[in-house]
Amino acid sequence: MKQVHEKELEVNGVKICYDIPIKKVVEYEKFFIVLIREKKEIPNNIIAYDYSGNEIWKINDIVKAKIPRGYYDMEKISEHLLKAYYELGIIYEIDFTTMSVINETYMR
């Protein structure tokens, strides 16, 4: 997988294009996660893909917020954990083995 330019990725010959710049890409063994972000908030902006370029899930499929908001950062903790930093000051720790939030930290 490689980032072609600020709004486009290429994975195994498949191009994934966005209208919004890619802020960060985090790679795991079986999939990778993309954070798209602008200065304004973009709801549900963390997206996972397999290495064939197929979308697997978006962050709200796991967090299940009633009103999806945007995330400003993400961090790989281990091969099965991710921290996602929510615009409203919440940090979600997500476990991919159970596809669930295992910890919420409130910053405000």
C-alpha positions in Angstrom: 0.0 0.0 0.0 1.2 3.5 -0.8 -0.1 7.0 -0.5 -0.2 8.5 -4.0 -1.0 12.0 -2.9 -2.8 13.8 -0.1 -6.3 12.4 -1.1 -5.4 9.1 -2.7 -4.1 5.7 -1.7 -3.1 2.7 -3.9 -3.3 -0.8 -2.5 -2.6 -3.8 -4.7 -3.5 -1.9 -7.9 -6.7 -0.5 -6.4 -7.0 3.3 -6.0 -9.0 4.6 -3.0 -9.8 8.3 -3.5 -11.3 10.8 -1.0 -12.6 14.4 -1.3 -10.8 15.1 2.0 -7.1 14.9 2.7 -5.7 11.8 4.4 -4.2 12.7 7.7 -2.9 9.3 8.8 -2.7 5.6 7.8 -2.1 2.8 10.3 -1.3 -0.6 9.1 -2.1 -4.0 10.6 -1.4 -7.5 9.4 -4.8 -8.1 7.7 -6.1 -4.6 7.2 -5.2 -0.9 7.4 -7.0 2.1 8.8 -7.3 5.6 7.2 -8.0 8.8 9.0 -9.4 11.5 6.8 -9.5 15.0 8.2 -9.8 18.7 7.4 -9.9 21.7 9.7 -13.7 21.3 10.1 -15.2 18.2 11.7 -15.9 15.2 9.4 -18.2 12.6 11.0 -17.2 8.9 10.9 -13.8 9.7 9.4 -11.8 6.6 10.4 -12.2 3.8 7.8 -10.7 0.3 7.7 -9.9 -1.6 4.5 -8.5 -5.0 3.6 -5.4 -5.2 1.4 -7.6 -5.8 -1.6 -9.0 -2.2 -1.2 -12.4 -3.2 0.1 -13.9 -1.2 3.0 -14.4 -3.3 6.1 -15.9 -0.9 8.5 -16.1 2.8 9.6 -15.5 3.8 13.2 -19.1 4.3 14.1 -19.8 0.6 13.3 -17.8 -0.1 16.5 -18.3 3.0 18.7 -22.1 3.2 17.8 -22.5 6.9 18.6 -26.1 8.1 18.3 -24.8 11.2 16.4 -21.5 10.3 14.7 -18.8 13.0 15.1 -15.3 13.4 13.8 -12.0 12.1 15.1 -8.8 14.2 15.1 -6.2 11.4 15.6 -5.6 7.7 16.0 -2.8 5.6 17.3 -1.8 1.9 16.9 -1.3 0.4 20.4 -0.7 -3.2 19.3 -1.6 -5.6 16.5 -5.2 -5.7 17.8 -5.7 -2.4 19.6 -6.3 1.2 18.3 -6.8 4.5 20.2 -9.2 6.9 18.4 -9.3 10.5 19.6 -12.8 11.9 19.3 -13.4 15.6 18.6 -15.5 15.9 21.9 -12.5 15.0 24.1 -13.1 11.2 24.4 -10.4 8.6 23.7 -11.7 5.2 22.6 -9.6 2.1 22.9 -10.8 -0.4 20.3 -10.1 -4.1 20.3 -10.3 -5.7 16.9 -10.5 -9.3 18.2 -13.9 -8.4 19.7 -14.7 -5.4 17.5 -15.6 -3.4 20.6 -14.6 -0.4 22.7 -12.7 -1.7 25.7 -11.9 1.6 27.3 -13.2 5.2 27.2 -11.2 8.1 28.6 -12.8 11.5 29.0 -10.4 14.4 28.6 -12.8 17.2 29.6 
